[in-house]
Amino acid sequence: MKKRKTFGQIIITAMFIWSALLCHFEASSLREEGNVSSAALYWFFGFTAVLGAFRFKIAELIYGLIEFKNKNKK
């Protein structure tokens, strides 16, 4: 079952990528200033934004693993 992407989903995915880029650049500038702990926190936020951008692919992977597990269970 292939779900069709709506325009809103595409916009939200682009915003997740944009916020990940902003977090990366802010973390880079904080690291240059010597504030490594805040930089690591911003990189973590950027990583979670990237995960948000790939939310549909992650869901497909999880559903595939569950289906694989259920097929091998029988």
C-alpha positions in Angstrom: 0.0 0.0 0.0 1.7 3.2 -1.2 0.5 6.4 0.4 0.4 9.5 -1.7 2.3 12.4 -0.3 0.3 15.6 0.2 1.7 19.1 -0.2 1.6 19.7 3.5 3.7 16.6 4.2 6.3 17.8 1.7 6.4 21.3 3.3 6.8 19.9 6.8 9.6 17.6 5.7 11.4 20.6 4.1 11.0 22.5 7.4 12.5 19.6 9.4 15.5 19.7 7.0 15.8 23.5 7.3 15.7 23.3 11.1 18.3 20.6 11.1 20.6 22.9 9.0 20.0 25.8 11.4 20.8 23.7 14.4 24.0 22.5 12.7 25.2 26.0 11.9 24.3 27.2 15.4 26.2 24.3 16.9 29.2 25.0 14.8 29.3 28.6 15.9 28.9 27.6 19.6 31.7 25.1 19.3 34.0 27.7 17.8 33.2 29.9 20.8 34.2 27.1 23.1 30.7 26.1 24.3 30.9 22.4 23.5 28.1 21.3 25.7 25.5 23.6 24.1 26.9 22.7 20.7 26.4 19.0 21.4 22.8 19.8 22.5 22.1 21.6 19.2 23.6 18.7 17.2 21.3 16.4 19.1 18.3 18.7 18.2 19.5 18.7 14.5 19.7 14.9 14.5 16.2 14.6 15.8 15.0 17.0 13.1 16.7 14.8 10.5 14.8 11.8 12.0 11.6 13.8 11.7 12.4 14.4 8.0 12.7 10.7 7.5 9.6 9.8 9.6 7.8 8.1 6.8 10.8 5.9 5.8 11.3 5.0 9.5 7.7 4.0 9.8 7.9 1.9 6.6 11.0 0.2 8.1 9.2 -0.5 11.4 6.1 -1.8 9.7 8.3 -4.1 7.5 10.1 -5.4 10.6 6.8 -6.1 12.3 5.4 -7.9 9.2 8.6 -9.9 8.9 8.4 -10.9 12.5 4.7 -11.9 12.2 5.4 -14.0 9.0 8.3 -15.9 10.7 6.2 -16.5 13.9 3.8 -18.8 12.1 
